[in-house]
Amino acid sequence: MNPTIFPEESPKPIAQEQPKPRPCDDYSLFTRYSSNPILSRGNWPYPINSVFNAGAVRLADGDTLLLCRVEDRSGLSHLCAARSANGIDNWRIDPRPTLAANPLNYPEEIWGIEDPRITYVPELEQYAVAYTSFARGGPGVSLALTKDFRSFERYGVIMSPEDKDAALLPRRIGGRWALIHRPMTALGAHMWISYSPDLRHWGSHKIILEARRGGWWDANKIGLCSPPIETTKGWLMIYHGVRQTASGSIYRLGLALFDLKLPDVCLQRGDSWVFTPEASYERGGDVKDVVFPCGQTIDSDGDTVNLYYGAADSSIALATGSIRCMLSWLDSNSHRASEGVL
């Protein structure tokens, strides 16, 4: 097995002089785009309340597609696609919802659909979209497949409430599909992995990363952000931790690394957060103090990560980082799994 660093759906890079690697800064792994936010309700072709938490993918034609969570003025959410040649501006937004809730056939979607994560699956030659379906029983994980983000094959609920923050790995592990997700159980709000022979029936559930306890930034509640990135060292995961304070919650981002062949084995976990709400559009909005990515793209250099994140549940912003720098940071700022969860 020869893991690649950039997604297989990315266009082949044009031969050209490669830019010099960006310097690694332990205190600033991600750089915000200077003209953030890149998408907000003022960009939308129909009336909405807010747009945030977008899945992201680089299409074969070179376009960046964001499958955005859009909250309408009833308070319910649907998904809408925006496309851009450079992944920054001049977005071409679908004139109507791309994937709307369908409560008649899928009653688990009666209160909307949210927070998509997109994985291109070479074996299926399709994109797998794991999203949150919301109904009276709470949030659950639903799955849909698509070739073009215009028509979708819904699989319905694959993880029953209360569960969310899910993404599919791009290939089978030991002959089975693998899903990262975050159920709420009597054990708490931790990250789990589950396996399936057919994308419909899931089992072999196992906790892979626990929320820490006490005063840690990621105590009590964690969850996957964007889909895991396959690197030569392992599956690199960006996850969120929720810190409860006297004035409310703060959503920050951290890093962890998991074994390529055994993705339920955590190799490294960062001690501190790597990205926190600082800008005005992250500190204030419908839900203040939130940075929440659901997707990223990777440039043709195989290293530069374009992280698309929801800011304060009100807009979509962009930050760039380096896979090499994130892995280096983990080497210097993590506890090994053998040291236990604090």
C-alpha positions in Angstrom: 0.0 0.0 0.0 1.4 3.4 -1.0 -0.8 6.1 0.6 -1.0 9.4 -1.1 -1.2 12.8 0.5 -3.6 14.5 -1.9 -7.0 13.1 -2.7 -7.4 10.9 -5.8 -10.1 13.1 -7.2 -7.7 16.1 -7.5 -6.7 17.0 -11.0 -3.2 15.9 -12.0 -0.8 18.7 -11.2 0.8 20.5 -14.2 4.6 20.2 -14.3 6.0 23.4 -12.9 8.6 24.6 -10.4 7.3 23.6 -7.0 7.1 26.5 -4.4 9.4 26.4 -1.4 7.9 24.6 1.6 6.2 27.0 4.0 8.0 27.5 7.3 6.5 25.7 10.2 5.4 27.8 13.2 4.3 25.9 16.2 2.1 28.8 17.3 0.4 29.4 14.0 -0.3 26.2 12.1 -3.2 27.8 10.1 -3.2 31.2 8.3 -6.6 32.9 7.9 -7.4 34.2 4.4 -7.1 38.0 4.6 -10.6 38.6 3.1 -12.6 36.2 5.3 -15.3 35.3 5.4 -15.5 34.0 1.8 -19.3 33.2 1.9 -22.1 34.6 3.9 -25.9 35.0 3.5 -25.4 38.1 1.3 -23.9 35.9 -1.4 -26.9 33.6 -1.6 -29.3 33.7 -4.6 -32.4 33.1 -2.4 -33.4 34.3 1.1 -31.5 32.5 4.0 -30.5 33.2 7.6 -26.9 31.9 7.5 -24.4 29.6 5.7 -21.7 27.6 7.4 -20.1 24.2 8.0 -19.4 23.1 4.4 -18.0 19.9 3.1 -15.3 20.5 0.5 -13.8 18.7 -2.5 -11.6 19.4 -5.5 -13.4 18.2 -8.6 -11.8 16.6 -11.6 -12.2 19.8 -13.6 -10.2 21.7 -11.0 -13.2 23.5 -9.4 -13.5 23.6 -5.7 -17.0 22.5 -4.5 -18.4 23.5 -1.2 -21.5 21.7 0.0 -22.7 24.2 2.4 -25.1 23.9 5.4 -27.7 26.6 4.8 -30.1 27.6 7.5 -33.3 29.1 6.1 -35.6 31.6 7.9 -37.6 28.8 9.4 -34.6 27.7 11.4 -34.2 24.4 9.5 -31.1 23.5 7.4 -30.5 22.1 3.9 -27.4 21.6 1.8 -26.4 23.8 -1.2 -23.4 23.6 -3.5 -21.1 26.5 -4.4 -18.4 26.1 -7.0 -15.3 28.2 -7.6 -12.3 28.0 -10.0 -9.8 29.1 -7.4 -11.6 28.0 -4.2 -11.7 31.6 -2.9 -14.1 33.8 -4.8 -16.4 34.1 -7.8 -18.6 31.4 -6.3 -21.3 29.9 -8.5 -24.1 29.0 -6.2 -26.9 26.6 -7.0 -30.1 28.7 -7.4 -32.0 26.4 -5.1 -31.2 23.7 -2.5 -28.9 21.0 -3.9 -29.9 18.4 -1.3 -33.0 19.3 0.7 -34.6 17.4 3.6 -37.1 14.8 2.4 -39.2 14.0 5.5 -41.9 12.2 3.5 -39.5 9.4 2.5 -36.9 9.9 5.2 -38.7 11.0 8.4 -35.4 11.3 10.2 -35.0 14.5 8.2 -38.1 16.3 9.4 -36.1 19.0 11.1 -33.5 19.4 8.4 -30.1 18.1 7.3 -26.7 19.5 8.4 -22.9 19.5 8.4 -21.9 17.3 5.4 -18.5 15.6 5.1 -17.4 14.6 1.6 -15.2 11.6 0.8 -14.3 10.6 -2.8 -14.3 6.8 -3.0 -12.3 5.5 -5.9 -13.7 2.0 -5.7 -17.3 3.3 -6.2 -16.2 6.2 -8.5 -18.5 8.3 -6.4 -18.5 10.9 -3.6 -19.8 9.7 -0.2 -21.6 12.5 1.7 -22.1 11.7 5.4 -24.4 14.3 7.0 -26.5 14.9 10.1 -30.2 14.3 9.8 -32.3 15.9 12.5 -35.7 14.8 13.9 -37.5 14.3 17.2 -35.1 11.7 18.4 -32.2 14.0 17.9 -29.3 14.1 15.4 -28.4 10.9 13.5 -25.9 10.1 10.7 -27.2 9.7 7.2 -25.3 8.8 4.0 -25.8 9.6 0.4 -23.7 8.9 -2.8 -23.3 11.1 -5.8 -21.3 11.4 -9.0 -22.1 15.0 -9.8 -23.7 16.7 -6.8 -26.9 17.0 -8.7 -28.5 13.7 -8.1 -28.0 11.6 -4.9 -28.6 8.1 -3.9 -29.8 8.2 -0.2 -28.9 5.4 2.1 -30.9 6.9 5.0 -29.8 6.7 8.6 -26.7 4.6 9.1 -26.1 5.6 12.8 -29.2 6.3 14.9 -29.6 9.2 17.3 -27.9 10.6 19.1 -24.9 10.6 16.7 -23.1 13.1 14.4 -19.7 14.4 13.2 -19.3 11.5 10.7 -17.0 10.9 7.7 -16.2 7.8 5.7 -12.7 6.7 5.0 -11.9 6.6 1.2 -11.1 2.9 1.0 -11.9 -0.4 2.8 -9.8 -1.4 5.8 -9.4 -5.1 6.0 -12.1 -5.6 3.5 -14.7 -3.4 5.3 -15.7 0.2 5.0 -14.9 2.4 8.0 -16.8 5.3 9.4 -15.6 7.8 12.0 -18.5 9.3 14.1 -19.5 10.8 17.4 -22.3 9.1 19.3 -23.6 10.4 22.6 -23.6 7.5 25.0 -23.5 6.8 28.7 -19.7 6.9 28.3 -19.8 10.5 27.1 -19.1 12.4 23.8 -16.1 10.6 22.3 -15.0 9.7 18.8 -15.8 6.2 17.6 -15.1 4.0 14.5 -17.5 1.5 13.0 -17.1 -1.0 10.1 -19.5 -2.2 7.4 -19.4 -4.7 4.5 -21.9 -2.8 2.4 -22.3 0.8 3.8 -25.7 -0.1 5.3 -25.0 -2.5 8.1 -22.6 -1.3 10.7 -20.8 -3.0 13.7 -17.5 -3.6 15.5 -18.0 -0.2 17.2 -15.0 1.1 19.1 -13.9 4.3 20.8 -10.8 5.7 19.1 -10.4 9.1 20.9 -11.9 10.1 24.3 -12.7 13.6 25.5 -10.4 14.5 28.2 -11.5 15.4 31.7 -11.1 18.4 33.9 -9.8 21.8 32.6 -8.4 20.7 29.3 -9.5 22.5 26.1 -11.1 19.3 24.8 -12.6 18.0 28.0 -16.0 16.4 28.0 -17.0 16.8 24.3 -15.0 16.2 21.1 -15.8 15.2 17.5 -14.3 14.9 14.0 -14.1 18.0 11.9 -13.1 17.4 8.2 -12.5 13.9 6.8 -9.2 12.3 7.8 -6.2 13.0 5.6 -4.2 10.0 4.5 -0.4 10.6 4.9 2.6 8.3 4.9 2.6 8.5 8.7 -1.0 7.7 9.3 -4.5 9.2 9.2 -4.2 12.8 10.2 -7.4 14.0 11.9 -8.5 17.5 12.7 -11.0 17.4 15.5 -12.9 19.9 17.6 -13.1 20.2 21.4 -15.7 22.1 23.3 -14.7 24.1 26.4 -17.5 25.1 28.7 -17.0 28.5 30.2 -19.1 30.9 32.4 -20.2 32.7 29.2 -20.9 29.7 27.0 -19.0 27.2 24.8 -15.8 27.7 22.9 -15.1 25.4 19.9 -11.4 24.9 19.2 -9.4 22.6 16.9 -6.8 20.0 17.7 -4.8 17.2 15.9 -4.5 13.5 16.3 -2.8 10.8 14.2 -4.1 7.2 13.7 -2.5 4.1 12.3 -3.0 3.5 8.5 -3.8 -0.2 8.7 -5.5 0.0 12.1 -7.4 3.3 12.2 -8.8 2.6 15.6 -5.3 2.9 17.0 -4.3 6.5 18.0 -0.6 7.1 17.5 -0.4 10.7 18.6 -2.7 13.3 20.1 -1.9 17.0 20.4 -1.8 18.5 23.9 -3.0 22.0 23.0 -5.4 23.4 20.4 -4.1 24.5 17.1 -6.9 26.9 16.0 -9.2 29.0 18.1 -11.8 31.7 17.6 -10.0 35.0 17.4 -11.3 37.1 14.5 -14.5 39.1 14.9 -16.5 36.9 12.5 -15.5 33.9 14.6 -16.2 35.5 18.0 -19.6 36.9 17.1 -22.6 35.5 15.2 -25.6 33.2 15.7 -23.4 31.0 17.9 -20.3 32.9 19.2 -16.8 31.6 19.6 -17.0 28.8 17.0 -14.5 27.6 14.4 -15.9 24.4 12.8 -14.5 22.9 9.6 -16.3 20.1 7.8 -14.0 19.9 4.8 -10.7 20.7 3.2 -8.9 20.5 -0.2 -5.2 19.7 -0.7 -3.2 21.5 -3.4 -1.1 19.8 -6.1 2.0 20.1 -3.9 0.5 17.4 -1.7 1.1 19.5 1.4 -1.0 22.7 1.4 -4.4 22.3 3.1 -7.2 24.7 2.4 -9.4 24.4 5.4 -13.0 25.6 5.0 -14.7 26.3 8.3 -18.0 27.6 9.7 -17.4 30.8 11.7 -19.8 31.5 14.6 -22.5 29.5 12.7 -23.0 32.5 10.5 -20.5 32.4 7.6 -17.8 30.3 5.9 -14.1 31.2 6.2 -10.8 29.8 4.8 -7.5 29.1 6.5 -4.4 27.4 5.0 -2.0 25.0 6.6 0.6 22.4 5.9 0.4 18.6 6.3 4.2 18.5 6.9 3.9 21.2 9.6 1.0 19.5 11.3 2.8 16.2 11.5 6.0 17.9 12.8 3.9 19.7 15.4 2.4 16.4 16.6 5.9 15.0 17.0 6.7 17.9 19.4 3.4 18.5 21.1 1.7 15.2 21.7 1.2 12.4 24.1 1.7 8.9 22.8 -1.4 6.6 23.1 0.6 4.4 25.5 0.6 7.3 28.0 -3.1 7.2 28.3 -5.9 9.7 28.3 -5.6 12.5 30.8 
